[in-house]
Amino acid sequence: MAAATQPSTDWHLKENAREHHTSKFSSEELIVRRGQTFTITFNGAERPEQNLIFIAETGPKPSKATKTLATFDISSTVSKEGWSAVLKSSSSSSVSISISSPHNAVIGRYRLSVQSGSSSPQSLGTFVLLFNPWSSGDDVFMSNTAECEEYVLEEFGIIFAGNKNHISSFGWNFGQFQGDILNICLAIMDRSLYYRQDPITDVSHRHDPRYLGRVLSAMVNANDDQGVVLGNWSGKYEGGKNPTSWTGSGEILQSWKKSGFKPVKYGQCWVFAAVLTTVLRCLGIPTRTITNFSSAHDADGNLRVDEFYDADGNHLERGADSVWNFHVWNESWFTRNDLGPSYSGWQVLDATPQEESGGIYQCGPASRHAIKEGEVELDYDGPFVFAEVNADCMYWNYDSATGKKTLIFSKSTEIGASISTKAVGRDARVDVTRDYKYEEGSAKEREIFKKARKKLGLEDKFDPTAPKQEEVEQKPDISGKFKVAGSLEVGKDLNLLLVLENLQSDAKTVNVNMTAWSTLYTRRRVNQIWKDSLSVTLAPKEEKQFPIKIKYPEYQQQLTTDKTIQVTALCHVKDGIQVLVKRNITLDNPAIDIQVLGEAKVNKEVVVEVAFTNPINEEVKDCVLQVEGSDLLQGILELRIPPLKASEKSSTKFKLIPSEAGPKHLLVNFFCDKFADIKTFKMVNVIN
């Protein structure tokens, strides 16, 4: 008897992809979502009357017990519980079958085979199964289709940065459907510590977005597991790329794979968050990036951040606590069957390696609702996330000679400001601060803060309402603030006003020590730019302004690519307590302009012009323009631009050939010896 021929399979790629919202993947392999039927046709099989049995299996050792192996025959209806196959049509040479997977199926690459009667199984091929936010039975179900479009299908994002007084933003190309990204995302799962330690159990848990979110938050950083991105907050980035220079996740993920899975150098918080967004959207979990301004890193878990200053007003690197100008993490949308329905919805995940959780650098998922309500004991990492948006700040004067510390002042409203994300369907900012906490300064907010401290067993220790003796906060005699006078732009002088006001009805003599340091966005000091001091007598209730000018040549060499400067004034009031005045300043880069010259049509060339004017009084050289954009061009276009004299304008033209219709985003990054990473983006509406 002749051996049975291998069946040839028609996966109906176009039709299935359209039904399953997977058309954006450029793959020859079937990619479908769980809990939904897909159709295949194959020939070379016996007639269906011969009891066809299908076998779907995933992972290294598939078994029914771990739900990584399913065998199912042809039935008359789709099963609500398990895998099922329904006959659509058959002829003498081929069979069309509608296959359905359960809502809670393990996701990943499956091998599908068919067995007829007593003959041995024959392979039909492989397909990839993803989460399904369009299906009401799925843990990641999202009822709002516009939100599904944004948080799963959108390849462009906006990440907010700067500081709470001066919010800036830049575009990012998530590119989750481009090239080989899906295969790389599947490889990330198979390289995790969890998989290496116990592959069978790890694969069996891949039905659960809560589990996968936590695993992937560990794998996106390189700590512990040779994950995707290596963090670097030193201000020195030799041997890799400056974190501010990336414009998309694709280059990072491709580099990781091409190097034989060696960590990509280097990342900071928004890079980790953006790469995690790409991976989770690719797998079908609705995900977005969140920026928290004045974000606390509470290293010792006491829900307060201590900052130390010397007598000259220099910020000291003492203790592990810190406050970052901003920090970017993720929210992913799924149910929390482990906690109960009120804790479902947006969950905080953070791939930036800050503190260990369960022995490795991973963070979340923490239910956003639990954070707002101070339910910090609930899984996972509630205390750390709660502190990021809620910690109280304590500012100390530290005398290194005596080791004595003196409280200058404390503030309970400093941390967690203007928490931001991109709007659905629009290139705009949405403020989600109220989803993380009650109004700052309200009785309810303080009540939740105390509730969180009590749950952590901290109610007997420092409490802002009942301080210990050395933590008694005295009323200051004067107040002070820095005001910005003029523009905040790289290449221009920085003009500030120090405003001091006497709050008392008798005159006060004040000695002021002022410093300005270039910093990273984490407020880590890098270079001193300027220092000065002044003495002033303030008449009763008098307010005085003192102009400060820091010239561009003074800060030019010292500035980091984060373009941040911290200015402090420590005011020593005669016979009174010290007053600390500080301001974190983020400078803007000069503008760059993109114009699309003509109509953008699918598979037709269109010319784009990028213009930049050198705003400073000296030549800029080593100029490079980088361009990327999903469905507009393949990979990254890099163009070298000749040096530009003072005030000279450059105009660079290049061609795009869009591959898909719809609103697409072009991202541009320009850098030279004097300016780092001038970024902009433009929406390009591509028509058929």
C-alpha atoms as one frame of an Amber mdcrd trajectory, in Angstrom:
protein
   0.000   0.000   0.000   1.436   3.435  -0.953   2.365   5.786   1.859  -0.092
   8.645   2.417   1.034  11.872   0.770   1.726  14.904   2.951  -1.424  17.077
   2.900  -0.964  20.518   1.389  -2.623  23.241   3.444  -4.300  26.456   2.352
  -4.267  28.671   5.446  -6.561  31.337   3.913  -4.038  33.900   5.138  -5.833
  37.021   3.859  -9.333  36.136   5.028  -8.251  34.815   8.438  -5.962  37.817
   9.024  -8.800  40.222   8.225 -11.144  38.459  10.662  -8.483  38.285  13.397
  -7.062  41.838  13.111  -3.663  40.452  12.101  -3.458  41.856   8.542  -0.618
  44.219   9.521   1.806  41.333  10.101   3.926  40.648   7.036   4.131  36.874
   7.405   3.698  33.768   5.274   2.576  31.985   8.442  -0.995  32.046   9.743
  -1.343  34.438  12.724  -4.678  34.276  14.551  -6.186  35.263  17.899  -7.543
  32.878  20.503 -11.242  32.269  21.166 -12.152  32.871  17.512 -12.617  30.557
  14.535 -10.252  30.366  11.571 -10.595  28.413   8.357  -8.120  26.077   6.699
  -8.412  23.848   3.646  -6.219  20.845   3.030  -6.078  18.045   0.506  -4.511
  14.628   0.462  -6.623  13.576   3.433  -9.175  10.799   3.504 -12.832  11.715
   3.411 -14.044  13.374   6.651 -16.337  10.401   7.253 -13.094   8.585   8.178
 -13.040  10.311  11.605 -10.484  13.060  11.220  -8.691  13.924  14.469  -6.758
  17.182  14.787  -3.781  17.696  17.078  -2.679  21.221  18.108   0.443  21.371
  20.270   2.892  23.988  21.539   6.050  24.041  23.660   8.787  21.469  24.203
   6.740  18.657  25.817   3.073  19.153  24.967   0.507  17.529  27.254  -3.202
  17.755  27.939  -2.499  18.323  31.643  -0.590  21.543  30.909  -3.095  22.580
  28.193  -0.289  22.626  25.609  -1.760  19.697  23.670  -5.301  19.435  22.307
  -6.815  16.612  20.264 -10.242  17.226  18.784 -12.406  15.695  16.111 -15.020
  17.184  13.840 -18.135  18.321  15.685 -21.315  20.028  14.611 -20.793  23.198
  16.682 -17.935  25.329  17.996 -16.930  24.361  21.544 -17.140  27.074  24.175
 -14.575  25.337  26.379 -11.862  23.620  24.377 -10.525  23.360  20.841 -13.000
  22.324  18.154 -13.290  21.743  14.416 -16.424  22.166  12.323 -16.664  20.877
   8.755 -17.362  23.700   6.298 -17.182  21.783   3.032 -15.537  18.765   1.474
 -14.897  17.313  -1.958 -13.190  14.190  -3.177  -9.797  15.894  -2.933 -10.013
  18.543  -0.174 -11.609  19.432   3.146 -12.398  22.904   4.550 -12.473  23.103
   8.317 -13.302  25.900  10.753 -11.056  25.573  13.827 -11.618  27.350  17.123
  -9.378  27.678  20.171 -10.539  28.390  23.738 -10.535  31.956  25.159  -7.838
  30.959  27.637  -5.566  29.008  25.275  -1.798  29.212  25.736  -0.405  31.709
  23.205   2.592  31.032  20.977   3.547  28.957  17.934   1.498  25.787  17.430
   2.090  22.697  15.333  -1.126  21.416  13.726  -1.521  17.886  12.422  -4.372
  15.667  11.328  -4.951  11.959  11.797  -7.353   9.910   9.784  -8.601   6.651
  11.261  -5.724   4.531  12.488  -3.047   6.070  10.248  -0.228   8.114  11.789
  -0.694  11.904  12.177   0.296  14.098   9.233   1.584  17.628   9.711  -0.491
  20.483   8.315   2.098  23.100   9.360   2.422  25.749  12.051   0.465  28.824
  13.089   0.830  31.498  15.784  -1.910  32.110  18.356  -2.163  35.521  20.076
  -4.270  37.206  22.777  -7.629  38.537  21.563  -8.760  41.908  22.968 -11.739
  41.884  20.555 -13.199  38.757  22.177 -15.358  39.167  25.279 -14.169  35.910
  26.850 -10.486  36.855  26.756  -8.669  38.204  29.840  -7.436  41.118  27.685
 -10.896  41.981  26.272 -11.359  45.694  25.632 -14.932  46.714  24.809 -13.957
  49.994  23.126 -12.766  49.224  19.566 -11.046  52.628  19.200  -8.936  51.707
  22.235  -8.145  48.296  20.702  -6.964  50.095  17.555  -4.714  52.419  19.573
  -3.329  50.037  22.179  -2.825  46.936  19.990  -2.731  47.966  16.320  -1.109
  51.449  16.428   2.607  51.331  15.589   3.306  54.987  16.456   3.441  56.449
  19.934   4.254  59.691  21.715   6.377  59.614  24.856   6.254  62.564  27.250
   9.429  63.851  28.908  10.974  67.077  30.272   9.788  68.057  33.732   6.520
  68.972  35.423   6.973  72.699  34.712   7.879  72.109  31.090   6.466  68.956
  29.481   8.004  67.964  26.150   7.357  64.962  23.917   8.864  62.884  21.145
   7.565  60.259  18.739   8.396  56.553  18.848   8.023  53.854  16.211   6.804
  50.748  18.073   6.759  48.796  14.778   5.219  45.662  16.312   4.070  44.320
  12.921   7.289  44.934  10.984   9.558  42.237   9.581  10.649  39.612  12.062
   9.397  41.315  15.246   6.806  38.632  16.106   9.440  35.872  15.921  11.754
  37.958  18.099   8.946  38.422  20.666   8.398  34.644  20.747  12.181  34.188
  21.190  12.151  36.626  24.133   9.661  34.366  25.953  11.842  31.294  25.295
  14.954  32.993  26.694  13.479  34.079  30.026  14.792  32.728  33.327  11.349
  31.212  33.957  11.548  29.191  30.726  15.166  28.147  31.316  14.369  26.899
  34.813  11.175  25.015  33.892  10.118  25.213  30.241   7.055  22.990  30.611
   5.511  25.036  33.446   6.489  28.340  31.821   4.751  27.516  28.532   1.652
  26.275  30.391   1.330  29.725  32.051   1.383  31.600  28.750  -2.401  31.809
  28.684  -2.189  34.423  31.452  -1.380  38.072  30.585  -0.552  38.704  34.243
   2.182  36.051  34.157   3.543  37.068  30.752   3.538  40.773  31.639   5.730
  40.062  34.661   8.083  37.734  32.737   8.499  40.232  29.904   9.097  43.153
  32.302  12.159  41.142  33.406  13.267  40.148  29.899  13.222  43.637  28.344
  16.057  44.687  30.694  19.377  42.851  30.515  19.830  42.371  34.285  19.695
  38.733  35.472  18.810  37.109  32.154  20.765  38.579  29.202  17.564  40.361
  28.225  17.071  42.875  25.435  18.356  46.276  26.644  21.246  47.212  28.923
  20.551  50.263  31.097  23.090  53.058  31.512  22.585  56.190  33.618  26.229
  57.287  33.798  26.093  60.048  31.173  28.837  58.153  29.270  27.710  55.862
  26.481  30.877  54.599  24.779  30.503  51.232  23.097  26.802  51.715  22.435
  24.099  54.193  21.481  23.105  57.130  23.651  19.609  56.252  24.958  18.237
  59.581  23.648  19.185  58.705  20.060  16.802  55.760  19.509  13.575  56.513
  17.616  11.969  53.072  17.525  11.948  49.563  18.988  12.597  47.706  15.721
  16.295  48.539  15.513  16.766  47.489  19.152  14.954  44.149  18.823  16.646
  43.327  15.496  20.086  44.163  16.981  19.403  41.870  19.946  18.597  38.977
  17.618  21.424  39.645  15.130  24.067  39.758  17.884  23.102  36.280  19.071
  20.869  37.706  21.820  23.446  39.958  23.469  21.962  42.946  25.361  21.680
  46.107  23.268  23.555  49.163  24.577  22.036  51.424  25.961  18.620  52.164
  27.377  16.941  54.432  29.918  13.368  54.286  31.199  11.505  55.325  28.041
  13.499  52.804  25.959  12.538  49.937  28.282   8.895  51.087  28.301   8.747
  51.520  24.517  10.277  48.095  23.812   7.872  46.457  26.292   4.974  48.241
  24.535   6.123  46.770  21.209   6.378  43.237  22.593   3.029  43.281  24.426
   1.106  44.910  21.543   2.664  42.363  19.193   1.349  39.509  21.372  -2.090
  41.153  21.575  -2.083  42.634  25.095  -3.388  46.265  25.008  -0.498  48.407
  26.280   0.514  52.075  26.523   3.398  54.118  27.902   2.849  56.326  30.963
   5.097  59.216  32.032   5.156  60.212  35.703   6.745  63.617  36.427   8.730
  64.107  39.669   8.853  60.342  40.047  10.139  58.902  43.314  12.565  56.008
  43.507  11.975  54.861  47.083  14.805  52.388  47.642  14.094  51.555  51.292
  10.323  51.111  51.116   9.322  53.728  53.712   7.196  55.800  51.273   9.416
  58.810  51.688  12.362  60.178  49.739  15.265  61.882  51.505  17.378  64.448
  49.633  20.560  65.948  51.117  22.257  69.306  50.424  25.505  70.801  51.697
  25.915  74.367  53.023  26.643  75.653  49.496  23.375  74.249  48.186  24.989
  71.359  46.293  22.735  68.326  46.001  24.586  65.399  47.651  24.527  61.799
  46.471  23.629  60.326  49.854  21.310  57.384  50.344  19.683  55.351  47.584
  16.455  57.380  47.294  16.053  59.746  44.362  13.504  61.826  42.494  13.594
  61.711  38.692  12.376  64.606  36.532  10.232  61.981  34.843   9.956  58.219
  34.657   8.226  56.149  31.977   6.517  52.823  32.628   3.703  50.802  31.036
   0.063  50.088  31.615  -1.439  46.916  30.171  -5.137  46.063  30.148  -6.331
  42.729  31.540  -8.471  41.133  34.241  -7.080  40.293  37.677  -8.767  37.004
  38.501  -6.321  36.689  41.411  -7.512  39.942  43.044 -11.152  40.361  42.017
 -13.096  42.369  39.419 -12.561  45.851  40.896  -8.789  45.452  40.369  -9.075
  44.584  36.667  -8.365  47.078  33.881  -5.093  48.979  33.614  -2.112  47.281
  35.296   1.288  48.905  35.889   4.340  47.095  34.466   7.851  48.536  34.603
  10.815  47.025  32.722  13.332  49.632  33.954  15.678  47.825  36.376  15.316
  49.864  39.586  14.674  47.442  42.456  14.563  43.646  42.602  11.227  41.885
  43.003  11.241  38.180  43.815  15.017  38.216  43.423  15.166  39.652  39.892
  14.638  43.001  38.202  10.970  42.880  37.273   8.039  45.052  38.316   4.293
  44.499  38.237   1.640  43.946  37.293   0.297  46.287  39.968  -3.396  47.110
  39.658  -3.773  50.846  39.079  -6.995  50.820  41.090  -5.156  49.182  44.009
  -2.485  51.913  43.867  -5.139  54.659  43.974  -6.823  53.046  46.974  -3.562
  52.407  48.879  -4.005  48.614  48.687  -0.226  48.213  48.580  -0.189  44.647
  49.894  -1.771  43.264  46.705   0.401  41.584  44.056   2.718  42.805  42.578
   5.138  45.513  43.775   2.427  47.828  45.151   4.674  49.682  47.642   7.254
  50.636  44.992   4.663  51.880  42.473   2.650  53.668  45.198   5.817  55.517
  46.286   6.630  56.530  42.679   3.482  58.650  42.598   2.875  59.386  46.298
   6.047  59.437  48.410   6.640  62.385  50.741   9.842  64.386  50.220  12.228
  65.332  53.014  14.983  67.881  52.290  17.993  67.858  54.634  21.085  69.936
  55.209  23.974  67.538  55.798  27.241  68.517  57.440  29.889  66.009  56.306
  32.330  67.140  59.046  29.975  66.314  61.925  27.597  63.899  60.198  24.721
  66.037  61.487  21.589  66.377  59.386  19.026  69.128  59.795  15.588  69.083
  58.214  15.166  72.070  55.913  11.589  71.267  54.934   9.271  68.448  53.857
   6.696  68.343  51.110   3.839  65.911  50.578   2.662  67.334  47.239   5.907
  67.145  45.257   5.843  63.605  43.858   3.703  62.244  41.033   2.677  65.204
  38.876   1.023  65.456  35.437   0.962  61.691  34.853   0.633  61.530  31.065
  -0.145  59.262  28.128  -0.998  59.670  24.448  -4.660  60.222  23.562  -6.609
  57.542  21.689  -6.585  58.279  17.955  -4.949  61.713  18.364  -1.400  63.039
  18.756  -2.244  64.740  22.061  -1.471  64.377  25.779  -4.000  63.030  28.272
  -3.523  63.558  32.013  -4.258  60.416  34.062  -3.005  61.654  37.466  -6.503
  61.292  39.009  -6.496  57.592  38.065  -3.438  57.082  40.278  -4.349  59.193
  43.307  -6.917  61.475  44.866  -6.370  65.198  44.581  -3.008  66.208  46.032
  -3.425  67.937  49.376  -6.989  66.675  49.906  -8.046  64.886  53.085  -8.794
  61.734  51.052  -5.263  61.687  49.585  -3.700  61.921  53.075  -6.077  59.233
  54.346  -4.955  56.845  51.554  -1.288  57.680  52.257  -1.756  56.771  55.946
  -3.641  53.607  54.973  -0.709  52.520  52.757   1.804  53.242  55.550  -0.288
  51.246  58.010  -0.456  48.254  55.640   3.356  48.365  55.422   3.707  48.531
  59.214   5.130  52.053  59.084   2.558  53.861  61.227   4.843  53.915  64.277
   7.817  55.283  62.382   8.123  58.670  60.713   4.698  60.192  60.233   4.497
  63.718  58.791   1.716  64.510  61.257   3.744  63.448  64.323   7.454  64.028
  63.678  10.351  63.062  65.920  12.335  65.877  67.555  14.994  66.310  64.846
  12.257  66.200  62.237  10.261  69.110  63.608   9.716  71.494  60.762  10.049
  75.119  61.765   8.313  77.942  59.989  10.753  79.755  57.689  11.251  83.525
  57.889  11.597  83.945  54.128  10.320  82.257  50.990  12.071  81.930  47.664
  11.570  80.720  44.108  13.323  80.726  40.744  11.433  82.267  37.845  12.373
  81.764  34.200  12.919  85.008  32.277  13.104  84.336  28.548  13.329  81.185
  26.467  14.707  77.822  27.568  16.608  76.740  24.478  19.945  75.056  23.857
  22.230  77.608  22.232  20.752  80.587  24.086  21.709  82.209  27.383  19.709
  81.050  30.394  18.022  83.954  32.210  16.484  83.388  35.631  15.214  85.476
  38.523  15.738  84.479  42.143  12.758  85.924  44.024  13.140  86.230  47.822
  10.380  87.439  50.120  10.585  88.335  53.803   7.562  86.788  55.512   8.206
  88.540  58.869   7.543  92.064  60.167  11.198  92.662  61.036  14.193  92.949
  58.686  16.114  89.778  57.795  19.721  89.373  56.668  20.231  86.480  54.258
  23.385  84.883  52.836  22.610  82.957  49.661  24.843  80.246  48.118  23.811
  79.410  44.556  24.903  76.608  42.224  23.887  75.294  38.819  24.746  71.765
  37.733  24.090  69.876  34.535  22.199  66.693  35.402  20.708  63.599  33.881
  16.909  63.363  33.798  17.267  61.318  36.998  18.659  64.540  38.609  22.043
  62.894  39.031  24.624  65.689  38.982  27.217  65.497  36.204  29.087  68.829
  35.854  29.072  72.061  37.821  28.216  74.933  35.468  28.094  77.972  37.725
  28.230  79.121  41.327  27.735  82.461  43.047  26.749  83.936  46.371  25.083
  87.089  47.573  24.160  88.815  50.822  20.959  90.743  51.142  18.920  92.470
  53.811  15.180  92.246  53.286  13.014  94.924  54.907   9.814  93.723  56.665
   7.521  91.918  54.134   9.834  93.021  51.306  10.210  91.029  48.070  13.389
  91.362  45.993  14.372  89.908  42.628  17.930  89.007  41.659  18.643  88.374
  37.961  20.862  85.393  37.096  22.409  84.897  33.669  24.177  81.674  32.662
  25.675  82.194  29.214  25.579  79.509  26.519  29.411  79.143  26.397  29.345
  78.556  30.192  27.008  75.572  29.963  27.603  74.328  26.404  30.427  71.881
  27.207  28.853  70.773  30.489  25.324  70.001  29.287  24.278  66.338  29.077
  22.185  65.023  26.182  19.228  65.146  28.599  19.595  68.971  28.413  18.780
  69.339  32.129  20.130  71.820  34.654  19.428  71.984  38.393  19.705  75.410
  39.991  19.739  75.682  43.790  19.978  78.546  46.269  20.533  77.675  49.907
  19.533  80.732  51.950  21.114  81.054  55.386  18.889  83.450  57.363  20.654
  85.145  60.280  19.202  83.769  63.540  16.656  81.810  61.510  16.329  78.491
  59.694  17.742  77.703  56.277  15.558  77.915  53.194  16.242  75.779  50.104
  15.146  77.147  46.733  15.579  74.834  43.756  14.422  74.419  40.211  14.995
  71.723  37.611  15.205  73.140  34.121  14.927  71.234  30.859  16.131  73.071
  27.766  14.450  72.655  24.392  16.372  71.822  21.260  16.001  74.186  18.281
  13.236  73.303  15.844  13.474  71.079  12.788  10.851  71.112  10.059   9.428
  68.324   7.832   7.431  68.928   4.648   5.928  66.230   2.411   6.126  67.599
  -1.145   3.069  66.202  -2.877   0.545  63.447  -2.263   1.627  60.232  -0.546
   0.276  57.198  -2.416   0.807  53.468  -1.897   3.815  52.146  -3.879   4.519
  55.596  -5.396   7.559  57.754  -4.693   6.997  60.929  -2.707   9.652  63.512
  -1.809  10.147  64.727   1.769  12.132  67.824   2.734  13.715  68.343   6.163
  14.979  71.838   7.045  17.182  72.938   9.944  18.694  76.349  10.721  21.840
  76.562  12.844  20.794  78.937  15.671  24.237  79.541  17.217  27.128  81.831
  16.321  29.512  79.057  15.381  29.727  76.272  12.833  28.088  72.933  13.549
  29.569  69.809  12.010  29.260  65.995  11.984  25.577  66.452  11.104  23.468
  63.318  10.616  19.778  62.937   9.802  18.031  59.664  10.699  14.543  58.870
   9.415  12.182  55.980  10.150   8.482  55.190   9.934   6.474  51.969   9.727
   4.911  51.417   6.265   6.748  54.491   4.895  10.268  53.107   4.531  12.182
  49.930   5.315  14.457  50.154   8.340  16.277  53.428   9.062  17.492  55.943
   6.494  20.691  57.746   7.540  21.857  60.869   5.677  25.063  62.825   6.285
  24.709  66.604   6.042  27.584  69.065   5.330  28.685  71.448   8.139  26.486
  74.495   8.733  27.898  77.963   9.396  26.313  80.310  11.954  22.638  80.963
  11.065  22.941  78.824   7.903  19.925  76.758   6.852  20.181  73.200   5.542
  17.538  71.583   3.391  17.670  67.826   2.809  15.404  65.919   0.424  14.805
  62.182   0.243  12.200  59.819  -1.225   9.694  57.526   0.434   7.659  54.708
  -1.104   4.719  54.055   1.274   3.620  50.411   1.410   0.231  50.789   3.091
  -2.632  53.309   3.114  -3.801  55.226   6.172  -2.335  57.733   8.646   1.390
  56.940   9.067   4.073  58.738  11.060   7.512  59.772   9.876  10.099  60.218
  12.649  13.191  62.361  12.194  16.260  62.628  14.434  18.982  65.204  13.660
  22.250  65.389  15.587  25.598  67.132  15.228  28.577  68.092  17.393  26.670
  70.886  19.194  23.148  69.449  19.372  22.105  65.961  20.421  18.995  64.303
  19.071  16.723  67.029  17.731  13.562  65.017  17.144  10.297  65.640  15.424
   7.576  63.630  13.689   4.968  64.225  11.023   1.746  62.426  10.236   1.626
  61.399   6.569  -1.781  60.452   5.213  -1.161  57.744   2.602  -3.882  57.129
   0.023  -4.391  54.199  -2.362
